[in-house]
């Protein structure tokens, strides 16, 4: 009944959102016990693609529900929902096809609807600059991957061919670099911060919830193509990612912009996923998958909560948007629970994934124990920092009207929190 009430509240967008829920339900019912099953001639699904496809359905569904303010004030609300459906279709193509060229086309085409969302419904006049910055940053980062894919198909022996020792480093760097930019890894993350600041709430939810996971999915698919792993380059990337996670967690402690703080925390979480995937152990791979699913739902919920506060105070600054504990005590509860998930508090899905990743990193090198301890400590610190500054203090009285919340907002919060604490009950098969 809860799902149908959400669809009814959505009003004119109900048909499209109901289609999303029916398709996601079909995916759940059509799941198989096999690890890989064929769908058509050019596609296949294993549990990685299936899990990320289901994540795409859920995050896009919640982002469209969370954009009810666009429906009220915008004359192009129908175009907005069509952009969301196109974006969902491109995500499914990326997670569905087994052909590398089709994957690259879906992988890059996802940028176009996000660009139009930022350009059409962004908050600040700099949204065009941020959209172009995101577009060209990620396109130029993945352009060498296109030439590598074309080179693979030009070989008579197919795409599995041996690389000479001279160009093995360049092959690995260009193959992995495209996905590290999209993930993003520290030092290639600047486009993400600009895009999140200027994007509407649905753009931020989809960008953090699903778009970043394309980088991890690409690494899962393309790392087996590397016949020789340049160990020195791998170790450099691992160290840069770990220490970059610490640098970003420290940066979160000085942020006064809520969206910037949440976007920076995404870089911290993804740094551990990069390490887990590049180590190429079984627990590292599975831990990265669990963290990607958990972070996709959790960060989407945090961006939605930040937008709820922005609609009341008309500011993303924590110096202005504070004291909401006395004004919205029920919404404060959802801040507490989602930030608890963000710091990997039990019994959340993030806790399971981070335990697996920390075990993987420490097993790879015992010298990383101190790095992981510092990162875990500051991850909890900036979550508490965000909660205390936004909920405590004295709210600055504004001339604008204020209301504590509507049923739809609480339903969207439930939709973000409930999967994070329910899915972990069914994760026994993953670590077996």
Order of alpha helices (4+ residues) and beta strands (2+ residues): alpha-alpha-beta-beta-alpha-alpha-alpha-alpha-alpha-alpha-alpha-alpha-alpha-alpha-alpha-alpha-alpha-alpha-alpha-alpha-alpha
